[in-house]
Amino acid sequence: MASDILVKTMNDAGEHPIDSWSEYRTAVLETIARAGSTLRIFDPDLSQTGLESIAGVDLLGALLQRSVQAEAIRILVRDPAFLERDCPRLMALLTRFGHRIAIRIASESLAMPESAFLIADGAHLVIRFHHERPRGKCCIEDGHAASERDAQFETLWESARTGPGGAPIGL
């Protein structure tokens, strides 16, 4: 029921609160659907995003097909274990579109933000204020809010190491 309310309000530009895991996953999927060319994700392990769902993988695939960007999707995680172990759909997408998706593992030497966030096209932001809790906000068509997190993402990205790739081993 709460996710229905979020879907209705997310059609409006501005800031919308998120109070539950269901609302968070809905906001993530709605924001990916809204993306036209780029997606940046910073998350501890992607386990709460809903990206591994059929809908999540379909939306990511659609973004990859419509985007003209070389690296349309960049994902930065603290721990890749969930992705490698529990995300066969995402790993299959990575195998298919490995040249358009980049995944890195955040450096432990830098101070990590407590938040987790997703940025679409530099204008839409979904953020959890603390990575262990669902409470956060969704900012639609708010380039200022997104730009602050985008700068943070780029700083973390530069010091991160290469994560799981999509290239088959070919043994």
Stockholm file with secondary structure:
# STOCKHOLM 1.0

chainA/1-171         MASDILVKTMNDAGEHPIDSWSEYRTAVLETIARAGSTLRIFDPDLSQTGLESIAGVDLLGALLQRSVQAEAIRILVRDPAFLERDCPRLMALLTRFGHRIAIRIASESLAMPESAFLIADGAHLVIRFHHERPRGKCCIEDGHAASERDAQFETLWESARTGPGGAPIGL
#=GR chainA/1-171 SS CHHHHHHHHTTSSEEEEECSHHHHHHHHHHHHHHCSSCEEEEESSSTTSCTTSHHHHHHHHHHHHHCCCSSCEEEEESCCHHHHHHCHHHHHHHHHSTTTEEEEECCTTSCCCSCEEEEETTTEEEEESSTTSCCEEEEESCHHHHHHHHHHHHHHHHHCEECCCCCCCCC
#=GC SS_cons         CHHHHHHHHTTSSEEEEECSHHHHHHHHHHHHHHCSSCEEEEESSSTTSCTTSHHHHHHHHHHHHHCCCSSCEEEEESCCHHHHHHCHHHHHHHHHSTTTEEEEECCTTSCCCSCEEEEETTTEEEEESSTTSCCEEEEESCHHHHHHHHHHHHHHHHHCEECCCCCCCCC
//
